[in-house]
């Protein structure tokens, strides 16, 4: 059985004094092989979601195959692991012909006003023609990690839906989520937006019929309008994409579309949040064509109002470097925190975790980089 370690680093931020202090930096050897995708400061502890993979012996085929389980875990404010929960589905005898026999994962989570947590991910199975299908998987747990329900949604025949962004609307008491749709060959063919109630029933779902669109994040306002951000693929081989943001009403009608209009560039919009003044702040990467579909040598903070009008746009350039996996959070005061990955492209070394604090006007208060001393990757989500 293989084992892996995933790393979680939690920081305490003192924004008024423009400092940052590492509270703890701990390693969690969660056996077997473990992957952390997202972590959230829910209540008085941290909740993380991800996946574990173990390698089992198939008595029918005499092969060693892997089985992946969706993972939820909790860490207290001192960095101590509280507990872990695993969710998976039964083994498949088709493992003899394919590299794995079952795979479950969680990619994102959200908490409702009753302190219940909804973890969103997928369950991979083989469809009727021997291809992979991504089934939507959602688990509801209470604040103590006790599961209320574990549901699978086969929303599209012989294809599947993979959720990337999720948000909760308190007024409607619904969870909205967005992601991509795959065809029976496993190729991404469209994007979707959907919602469920707190009992796990699908309220509505619709596709945008934009095969080159990739949605990454979603937020919703008190009127149940939706704001989603991502990018349009103009030329995948050349790495040319345009970041884009949509505003839609609760039934999926497009109110406005905000394209970034940066032709012949690589532009990936990763995150979208509401600022404390009720406007919207987005973060996106920008790089030269061909620099890689998820990489860029600079990133932007863009602030717009709810009508789609630009308030300001700030650029942060890093020469001879890659910046990617950017995420943005609104702090309880007016400051913003940005998390991403950084790597020097001239003398490629380990990937560093990157942490930057901004004020409400988009000015940098401080930034820090965190490396592993053994030269391995260090990643923050």
C-alpha positions in Angstrom: 0.0 0.0 0.0 1.3 3.4 -0.9 1.3 6.3 1.4 1.5 10.0 0.9 1.5 13.1 3.1 -0.5 16.2 2.4 0.5 19.6 3.8 -1.8 22.2 5.4 -0.4 25.5 6.5 -2.7 27.9 8.4 -1.8 31.5 8.8 -3.1 34.2 11.2 -3.3 37.6 9.5 -2.9 40.9 11.4 -4.1 43.3 8.6 -4.0 46.5 10.6 -0.3 46.1 11.3 0.5 44.7 7.8 2.1 41.6 9.2 1.6 37.8 8.9 2.5 35.2 11.4 2.6 31.4 10.9 0.5 29.8 13.6 1.3 26.3 12.6 2.6 24.3 9.7 1.8 20.7 10.1 2.1 17.5 8.1 -0.7 14.9 8.3 0.1 11.4 7.3 -3.4 10.2 6.5 -3.0 6.7 5.1 -3.2 5.5 2.5 -2.5 8.2 -0.2 -4.3 11.4 0.5 -5.0 14.6 -1.5 -6.4 17.8 -0.1 -8.4 20.0 -2.6 -10.0 22.7 -0.4 -10.0 23.9 3.2 -12.5 26.2 4.9 -12.6 28.0 8.2 -16.0 26.7 9.3 -17.1 27.6 12.9 -14.2 27.1 15.4 -12.3 24.6 13.3 -11.1 24.0 9.7 -12.9 21.6 7.4 -11.0 20.1 4.4 -12.2 18.0 1.5 -10.3 15.8 -0.9 -9.6 12.2 -1.7 -7.7 9.1 -0.5 -6.5 6.3 -2.7 -5.6 2.8 -1.6 -4.3 -0.1 -3.6 -6.2 -3.4 -3.1 -5.7 -7.0 -4.4 -8.3 -8.2 -6.9 -8.9 -11.9 -6.3 -10.6 -12.3 -9.7 -7.9 -10.8 -11.8 -4.9 -11.1 -9.5 -4.2 -7.5 -10.2 -3.4 -4.7 -7.8 -6.0 -2.0 -8.5 -6.7 1.3 -6.7 -9.9 2.5 -5.1 -10.4 6.2 -4.3 -12.6 7.4 -1.4 -14.1 10.9 -1.0 -12.5 12.5 2.1 -13.8 15.0 4.7 -11.7 16.0 7.7 -11.6 18.5 10.5 -8.7 20.3 12.2 -8.9 22.4 15.3 -7.5 25.9 15.7 -4.2 24.5 17.0 -3.7 22.3 14.0 -4.7 19.0 15.6 -6.5 16.5 13.4 -10.0 16.0 14.9 -11.4 13.3 12.6 -11.8 12.1 9.1 -14.7 10.6 7.2 -14.6 8.4 4.0 -17.3 7.9 1.4 -17.1 5.5 -1.4 -19.2 3.0 -3.5 -18.8 -0.7 -4.0 -16.0 -2.2 -6.1 -16.5 -3.0 -9.7 -15.3 -6.3 -11.4 -14.3 -4.2 -14.5 -11.1 -3.3 -12.7 -9.3 -6.0 -14.7 -9.6 -3.8 -17.9 -9.2 -0.3 -16.4 -6.7 1.4 -14.1 -9.1 1.7 -11.2 -12.3 0.0 -10.1 -14.0 2.9 -8.3 -13.2 6.5 -7.5 -14.9 9.1 -5.3 -13.7 12.6 -4.5 -14.8 15.9 -2.9 -13.7 19.1 -4.5 -15.5 21.9 -2.7 -17.8 22.5 0.3 -20.2 25.1 1.7 -21.9 25.7 5.0 -25.6 26.7 5.5 -27.1 29.0 8.1 -27.8 26.0 10.4 -24.1 25.1 10.4 -24.5 22.1 8.2 -21.8 21.4 5.6 -22.4 20.2 2.1 -19.4 18.6 0.3 -19.5 18.4 -3.4 -17.6 16.1 -5.7 -18.0 13.1 -7.9 -18.2 9.4 -8.3 -16.6 7.8 -11.3 -18.2 4.7 -12.8 -18.1 2.9 -16.2 -21.1 3.6 -18.4 -22.8 1.3 -20.9 -20.1 1.6 -23.6 -17.2 1.1 -21.2 -16.3 4.8 -20.8 -16.0 6.7 -17.7 -19.0 8.7 -16.3 -18.7 11.4 -13.6 -21.7 11.2 -11.3 -22.4 14.2 -9.1 -21.8 13.3 -5.4 -23.0 15.5 -2.5 -22.8 14.6 1.2 -24.5 16.6 4.0 -22.9 16.5 7.4 -23.6 18.4 10.6 -20.9 20.6 12.4 -19.7 17.5 14.2 -19.1 15.5 11.1 -22.2 13.3 11.4 -23.6 12.5 7.9 -27.3 13.2 7.2 -27.3 11.9 3.7 -25.0 10.8 0.9 -26.5 11.3 -2.6 -25.5 10.5 -6.1 -27.1 12.4 -9.0 -26.9 10.7 -12.5 -28.0 14.0 -14.1 -27.3 13.2 -17.7 -27.5 9.8 -19.4 -24.1 8.3 -20.3 -22.3 11.5 -19.3 -21.6 13.3 -16.1 -21.3 16.6 -14.2 -18.3 17.7 -12.2 -18.8 20.5 -9.7 -16.0 23.1 -9.3 -17.7 26.1 -7.6 -20.4 26.1 -4.9 -22.2 28.8 -2.9 -25.1 29.0 -0.4 -27.9 31.5 -0.6 -29.4 32.1 2.9 -32.6 33.9 1.8 -33.6 31.0 -0.5 -31.9 28.3 1.7 -30.5 26.7 -1.4 -27.0 25.7 -2.6 -25.9 26.8 -6.1 -23.0 25.1 -7.9 -21.3 25.1 -11.2 -18.9 23.0 -13.2 -18.5 21.1 -16.4 -20.4 18.4 -18.3 -18.6 15.4 -19.9 -19.7 13.2 -22.8 -19.4 9.4 -22.9 -15.8 9.6 -24.0 -14.9 11.7 -21.0 -14.4 14.9 -22.9 -15.7 18.2 -21.6 -18.7 19.4 -23.8 -20.5 22.1 -21.8 -20.8 24.0 -18.6 -23.7 23.8 -16.1 -25.3 25.7 -13.2 -27.6 24.0 -10.8 -29.1 24.2 -7.3 -30.3 21.9 -4.6 -32.3 22.4 -1.4 -31.0 21.4 2.0 -32.6 17.9 1.7 -30.6 17.2 -1.4 -33.3 17.6 -4.0 -32.4 19.2 -7.3 -34.3 22.4 -7.7 -33.1 23.4 -11.2 -30.3 22.7 -13.5 -29.4 24.1 -16.9 -26.5 24.1 -19.4 -25.1 27.2 -21.0 -24.5 25.5 -24.4 -21.0 27.0 -24.5 -18.6 24.1 -25.3 -15.5 26.3 -25.1 -16.5 27.9 -21.7 -15.0 26.7 -18.4 -16.6 28.0 -15.3 -14.6 28.0 -12.1 -16.4 29.9 -9.3 -19.9 31.1 -8.4 -21.5 33.5 -5.9 -25.1 34.6 -5.4 -26.8 37.7 -4.0 -29.9 38.3 -1.9 -32.1 38.4 -5.1 -30.8 35.0 -6.1 -28.9 36.5 -9.0 -25.8 34.4 -9.9 -22.3 35.5 -10.7 -20.0 32.9 -12.3 -16.5 33.3 -13.6 -14.2 31.3 -15.8 -12.7 31.5 -19.2 -13.4 30.9 -22.9 -11.0 28.7 -24.8 -10.1 30.5 -28.1 -7.3 28.2 -29.1 -6.4 25.3 -26.7 -3.2 24.2 -28.5 -1.8 27.8 -28.5 -3.0 28.5 -24.9 -5.2 31.4 -25.9 -8.1 32.0 -23.5 -10.2 34.9 -22.4 -11.4 35.3 -18.9 -15.1 36.0 -18.6 -17.7 36.7 -15.9 -21.5 36.3 -16.3 -24.4 37.6 -14.2 -27.6 35.5 -14.5 -31.0 35.5 -12.8 -32.2 32.6 -10.7 -33.6 30.8 -13.8 -30.4 31.0 -15.8 -31.1 34.0 -18.0 -28.0 36.0 -18.8 -28.2 39.6 -17.5 -24.7 40.6 -18.6 -21.4 39.1 -19.7 -18.1 40.8 -18.8 -15.4 39.7 -21.2 -11.8 40.7 -20.5 -11.0 41.3 -24.2 -7.4 40.4 -23.9 -6.8 38.8 -27.3 -4.0 36.4 -28.0 -3.3 36.0 -24.3 -3.8 33.3 -21.7 -6.4 34.5 -19.3 -7.9 32.2 -16.6 -10.4 33.6 -14.1 -10.2 31.6 -10.9 -12.1 33.3 -8.1 -15.0 35.7 -7.5 -16.1 37.2 -4.2 -18.4 40.0 -2.8 -16.4 42.8 -1.2 -17.6 44.4 2.0 -19.1 47.4 0.0 -21.3 45.1 -2.0 -19.3 45.1 -5.2 -17.5 42.2 -6.8 -13.8 41.4 -6.9 -12.3 38.9 -9.3 -8.9 37.3 -9.6 -7.4 36.0 -12.9 -4.1 34.9 -14.3 -2.6 36.3 -17.5 0.3 34.9 -19.5 1.8 34.8 -23.0 0.3 32.4 -25.6 1.6 28.9 -25.2 2.7 29.4 -21.6 0.4 26.6 -20.5 -3.4 26.4 -20.2 -3.4 27.0 -16.4 -0.2 29.1 -16.0 0.6 32.8 -16.4 3.3 35.2 -15.5 1.0 37.8 -13.9 -2.3 38.0 -12.2 -5.0 40.7 -11.9 -7.5 41.9 -9.4 -10.5 43.3 -11.0 -13.3 45.2 -9.1 -16.7 45.7 -10.8 -20.1 46.7 -9.6 -23.2 44.4 -9.8 -24.1 46.1 -13.1 -20.8 44.9 -14.6 -19.1 48.3 -14.6 -15.4 48.3 -13.9 -14.2 50.2 -10.7 -10.5 49.3 -10.9 -8.1 46.8 -12.4 -4.8 46.0 -10.8 -2.0 44.1 -12.4 0.8 42.2 -10.6 3.6 41.1 -12.9 6.2 38.4 -12.1 9.0 38.3 -14.7 10.2 34.8 -15.7 7.7 33.0 -13.4 4.5 31.0 -13.4 1.5 32.1 -11.3 -1.5 29.8 -11.1 -4.3 28.3 -8.9 -5.2 31.7 -7.6 -7.9 32.1 -5.0 -9.3 35.2 -3.3 -11.0 35.7 0.1 -12.7 38.6 1.7 -11.5 39.1 5.3 -13.9 40.3 8.0 -12.5 43.9 7.6 -12.1 45.4 4.2 -8.9 43.7 3.3 -8.5 40.8 0.7 -6.2 37.8 0.9 -4.9 36.1 -2.2 -3.6 32.5 -2.3 -1.7 31.0 -5.2 1.3 29.0 -6.5 4.6 30.4 -7.7 7.5 29.0 -9.6 10.6 30.5 -11.2 10.8 29.5 -14.8 14.4 30.5 -15.5 15.9 28.2 -12.8 12.9 25.9 -12.1 12.8 24.9 -8.5 10.2 23.8 -6.1 6.7 25.3 -6.3 6.1 27.8 -3.6 2.9 28.7 -1.8 2.2 32.4 -2.3 0.2 34.6 0.1 -0.7 38.2 -0.5 -2.7 40.7 1.5 -4.4 43.7 -0.2 -6.4 46.6 1.1 -9.8 47.5 -0.3 -8.3 49.5 -3.2 -6.2 46.6 -4.4 -2.9 47.8 -3.1 -0.4 45.3 -1.7 0.1 45.4 2.1 2.5 42.4 2.1 3.2 39.2 0.3 5.1 36.0 1.4 6.3 32.8 -0.2 6.6 29.5 1.6 8.9 26.7 0.4 9.5 23.2 1.7 13.1 22.9 2.8 13.5 19.5 1.1 12.7 20.9 -2.3 9.3 19.3 -2.7 6.2 21.2 -3.6 4.4 23.3 -1.0 0.8 24.1 -2.0 -1.9 26.2 -0.4 -5.6 26.1 -1.2 
